[in-house]
């Protein structure tokens, strides 16, 4: 490995740690990791695949961290996990056939609604009101897991934020919602990695060291979220949602 390659790997590891630290709590780490990979000169599809493999390592770490602390509702995740997995695999397949760019305006609007709603509901997510998923709510939450898994494989920006919001609507507090979201995000990342791997769109020499740094970032971020609780997660959630809105609007203006 030449000198310039070492510099690139160190740069990617720094970006990976920062991305996973944020992503382990509220999502949005792709705002850091994906542009970093694109700066190395990788083609967009290879950057996406490489990012998914590195993110998979981080999402697994944060999922285990939340799980060990009892901040994941295992009962709901057990049946939503395969829905997110197969939804993501379908999304990766479809995006090979149809451009995903047309989704950007819709994502901006949805993130805007989520940000305003969360900001105005001052005590929302500070305590759990979850009483189980039954009937219509079970169907809707299952469709959310399947749909957001598909979205993550097809397009991706804001998936973690959307997942947390969905779990908040069901009644979970912010920390458990974040833990549940990471478990489903791991499912969608796993399916996407398998699909991108089949298409040969993963640069392993970048993905593995970046993923190692993401493991450390995910550990630090998830442990801080578990220790600090909703008082820390809620403002970070609003900040990252606003950052994603700005990024997507910038992309629209550059077209």
C-alpha positions as CSV (number, residue, x, y, z in Angstrom):
1,X,0.0,0.0,0.0
2,X,1.5,3.3,-1.1
3,X,1.8,6.5,0.9
4,X,-1.3,8.1,-0.7
5,X,-3.3,4.9,0.0
6,X,-2.4,5.1,3.7
7,X,-3.6,8.7,3.8
8,X,-6.9,7.8,2.2
9,X,-7.5,4.9,4.6
10,X,-6.7,7.2,7.6
11,X,-9.1,9.8,6.2
12,X,-11.8,7.2,5.7
13,X,-11.4,5.8,9.2
14,X,-11.8,9.3,10.7
15,X,-14.9,9.9,8.7
16,X,-16.2,6.4,9.6
17,X,-15.8,7.0,13.3
18,X,-17.7,10.3,13.1
19,X,-20.4,8.9,10.9
20,X,-21.0,5.9,13.1
21,X,-21.0,7.9,16.3
22,X,-24.0,10.0,15.0
23,X,-25.6,7.1,13.1
24,X,-25.7,4.8,16.1
25,X,-28.0,7.2,17.8
26,X,-30.3,9.0,15.3
27,X,-29.1,7.9,11.8
28,X,-27.8,10.3,9.2
29,X,-24.2,9.0,9.3
30,X,-24.3,8.6,5.5
31,X,-24.1,12.4,5.3
32,X,-20.4,12.0,6.4
33,X,-19.3,8.5,5.2
34,X,-20.7,8.6,1.7
35,X,-19.2,11.9,0.6
36,X,-15.9,10.8,2.1
37,X,-15.9,7.7,-0.1
38,X,-16.9,9.7,-3.2
39,X,-13.9,12.0,-2.5
40,X,-11.6,9.0,-2.9
41,X,-12.7,8.8,-6.6
42,X,-14.8,5.7,-6.3
43,X,-17.7,5.4,-8.8
44,X,-21.1,6.2,-7.1
45,X,-22.2,2.5,-7.1
46,X,-19.0,1.3,-5.6
47,X,-19.1,4.1,-3.0
48,X,-22.7,3.1,-2.1
49,X,-21.7,-0.6,-1.8
50,X,-18.6,0.2,0.2
51,X,-20.5,2.4,2.5
52,X,-23.1,-0.3,3.1
53,X,-20.5,-2.8,4.2
54,X,-18.8,-0.4,6.5
55,X,-22.1,0.8,7.9
56,X,-23.1,-2.9,8.4
57,X,-20.2,-3.3,10.8
58,X,-21.3,-0.2,12.7
59,X,-25.0,-1.0,12.8
60,X,-24.3,-4.5,14.1
61,X,-22.1,-3.0,16.9
62,X,-24.7,-0.4,18.0
63,X,-27.5,-3.0,17.8
64,X,-25.6,-5.3,20.2
65,X,-24.8,-2.4,22.5
66,X,-28.5,-1.4,22.7
67,X,-29.5,-5.0,23.0
68,X,-27.2,-5.7,26.0
69,X,-28.6,-2.6,27.7
70,X,-32.2,-3.8,27.3
71,X,-33.0,-0.9,24.9
72,X,-34.4,-3.0,22.1
73,X,-37.9,-4.5,22.2
74,X,-37.0,-8.0,21.0
75,X,-40.6,-9.1,20.4
76,X,-41.4,-6.5,17.8
77,X,-38.0,-6.7,16.2
78,X,-38.1,-10.5,15.7
79,X,-41.0,-10.2,13.2
80,X,-40.0,-6.9,11.7
81,X,-36.4,-7.9,11.0
82,X,-37.1,-10.2,8.0
83,X,-39.5,-7.6,6.6
84,X,-36.8,-4.9,6.6
85,X,-34.3,-7.4,5.2
86,X,-36.4,-8.5,2.2
87,X,-37.7,-5.0,1.6
88,X,-34.1,-3.7,1.3
89,X,-33.1,-6.5,-1.1
90,X,-36.0,-5.6,-3.3
91,X,-35.0,-2.0,-3.1
92,X,-31.5,-2.7,-4.3
93,X,-32.8,-4.7,-7.2
94,X,-35.3,-2.1,-8.3
95,X,-32.8,0.8,-8.1
96,X,-30.7,-1.1,-10.7
97,X,-33.7,-0.6,-13.1
98,X,-35.1,2.8,-12.1
99,X,-33.2,6.0,-11.1
100,X,-33.9,7.1,-7.5
101,X,-33.3,10.8,-8.0
102,X,-37.0,11.6,-8.2
103,X,-37.4,10.8,-4.5
104,X,-35.4,13.7,-3.3
105,X,-38.2,16.3,-3.2
106,X,-40.5,13.9,-1.3
107,X,-37.7,13.1,1.2
108,X,-37.2,16.8,1.9
109,X,-40.9,17.3,2.6
110,X,-41.1,14.2,4.8
111,X,-38.0,15.1,6.8
112,X,-39.4,18.7,7.2
113,X,-42.7,17.3,8.7
114,X,-40.8,15.0,11.1
115,X,-38.5,17.8,12.3
116,X,-41.3,20.3,12.9
117,X,-43.5,17.7,14.6
118,X,-40.7,16.5,16.9
119,X,-39.6,20.0,17.7
120,X,-43.1,21.2,18.7
121,X,-43.8,18.0,20.8
122,X,-41.6,19.0,23.7
123,X,-42.0,16.0,25.9
124,X,-42.5,13.5,23.1
125,X,-40.3,10.4,23.5
126,X,-39.2,11.3,27.0
127,X,-41.1,8.3,28.4
128,X,-42.5,5.1,26.9
129,X,-46.2,4.8,26.4
130,X,-45.8,1.6,24.3
131,X,-48.5,-1.0,25.2
132,X,-47.9,-3.6,22.5
133,X,-48.7,-3.8,18.8
134,X,-52.1,-5.2,17.9
135,X,-54.6,-5.2,15.0
136,X,-54.3,-2.2,12.7
137,X,-51.1,-0.9,14.4
138,X,-49.4,-4.3,13.8
139,X,-50.2,-4.1,10.1
140,X,-49.1,-0.5,9.8
141,X,-45.8,-1.1,11.7
142,X,-45.1,-4.2,9.5
143,X,-45.7,-2.1,6.4
144,X,-43.4,0.6,7.8
145,X,-40.6,-2.0,8.4
146,X,-41.0,-3.4,4.9
147,X,-41.4,0.0,3.2
148,X,-38.5,1.6,5.0
149,X,-36.3,-1.4,4.3
150,X,-37.2,-1.1,0.6
151,X,-36.5,2.7,0.8
152,X,-33.1,2.0,2.4
153,X,-32.1,-0.3,-0.4
154,X,-33.5,1.9,-3.1
155,X,-32.4,5.4,-2.0
156,X,-31.4,5.6,1.7
157,X,-31.1,9.1,3.0
158,X,-33.0,9.6,6.3
159,X,-33.8,5.9,6.8
160,X,-32.6,5.9,10.5
161,X,-34.6,9.1,11.1
162,X,-37.8,7.7,9.6
163,X,-37.4,4.4,11.5
164,X,-37.0,6.2,14.9
165,X,-40.0,8.4,14.1
166,X,-42.1,5.3,13.3
167,X,-41.2,3.7,16.6
168,X,-41.9,7.0,18.4
169,X,-45.4,7.0,16.9
170,X,-46.0,3.5,18.3
171,X,-45.1,4.8,21.8
172,X,-41.5,4.0,22.4
173,X,-39.2,6.5,24.2
174,X,-36.4,8.0,22.2
175,X,-33.6,5.6,23.4
176,X,-35.6,2.4,22.7
177,X,-36.8,3.8,19.4
178,X,-33.2,4.4,18.5
179,X,-32.3,0.9,19.5
180,X,-35.1,-0.7,17.6
181,X,-34.3,1.5,14.6
182,X,-30.6,0.3,14.6
183,X,-31.8,-3.3,14.6
184,X,-33.9,-2.8,11.5
185,X,-31.2,-0.7,9.9
186,X,-28.8,-3.6,10.4
187,X,-31.3,-5.9,8.6
188,X,-31.6,-3.5,5.7
189,X,-27.8,-3.0,5.6
190,X,-27.2,-6.8,5.6
191,X,-29.5,-7.3,2.6
192,X,-28.0,-4.4,0.7
193,X,-24.4,-5.7,1.3
194,X,-25.4,-9.1,-0.1
195,X,-27.0,-7.4,-3.1
196,X,-24.1,-5.0,-3.8
197,X,-21.7,-7.8,-3.3
198,X,-23.4,-9.8,-6.0
199,X,-23.1,-6.8,-8.3
200,X,-19.4,-6.5,-7.5
201,X,-19.9,-3.0,-6.1
202,X,-17.8,-3.1,-2.9
203,X,-14.2,-1.9,-2.4
204,X,-13.1,-4.1,0.4
205,X,-9.7,-2.4,1.0
206,X,-11.7,0.8,1.9
207,X,-14.7,-0.9,3.5
208,X,-12.9,-3.0,6.1
209,X,-10.8,-0.3,7.8
210,X,-13.6,2.2,7.6
211,X,-15.9,-0.4,9.1
212,X,-13.4,-1.1,11.9
213,X,-13.5,2.7,12.8
214,X,-17.3,2.6,12.6
215,X,-17.3,-0.2,15.2
216,X,-15.5,2.2,17.6
217,X,-17.8,5.1,16.7
218,X,-20.9,3.0,17.1
219,X,-19.8,1.8,20.6
220,X,-19.1,5.4,21.7
221,X,-22.3,6.8,20.3
222,X,-24.7,4.1,21.5
223,X,-23.2,4.0,25.0
224,X,-23.5,7.8,25.3
225,X,-27.1,7.7,24.1
226,X,-28.0,4.9,26.6
227,X,-26.3,6.9,29.5
228,X,-27.7,10.3,28.6
229,X,-31.2,9.3,27.5
230,X,-33.8,11.3,25.7
231,X,-32.4,14.6,26.8
232,X,-29.4,13.9,24.5
233,X,-31.1,11.9,21.7
234,X,-34.0,14.3,21.0
235,X,-31.9,17.4,20.1
236,X,-29.5,15.3,18.1
237,X,-32.4,13.8,16.3
238,X,-33.7,17.3,15.4
239,X,-30.3,18.5,14.4
240,X,-29.5,15.6,12.1
241,X,-33.0,15.8,10.5
242,X,-32.4,19.5,9.7
243,X,-28.9,18.6,8.3
244,X,-30.4,16.0,6.0
245,X,-33.0,18.5,4.8
246,X,-30.2,21.0,4.0
247,X,-28.2,18.3,2.1
248,X,-31.2,17.1,0.0
249,X,-32.2,20.7,-0.8
250,X,-28.6,21.4,-1.9
251,X,-28.7,18.4,-4.1
252,X,-31.9,19.6,-5.7
253,X,-30.4,23.1,-6.4
254,X,-27.3,21.5,-8.0
255,X,-29.4,19.8,-10.7
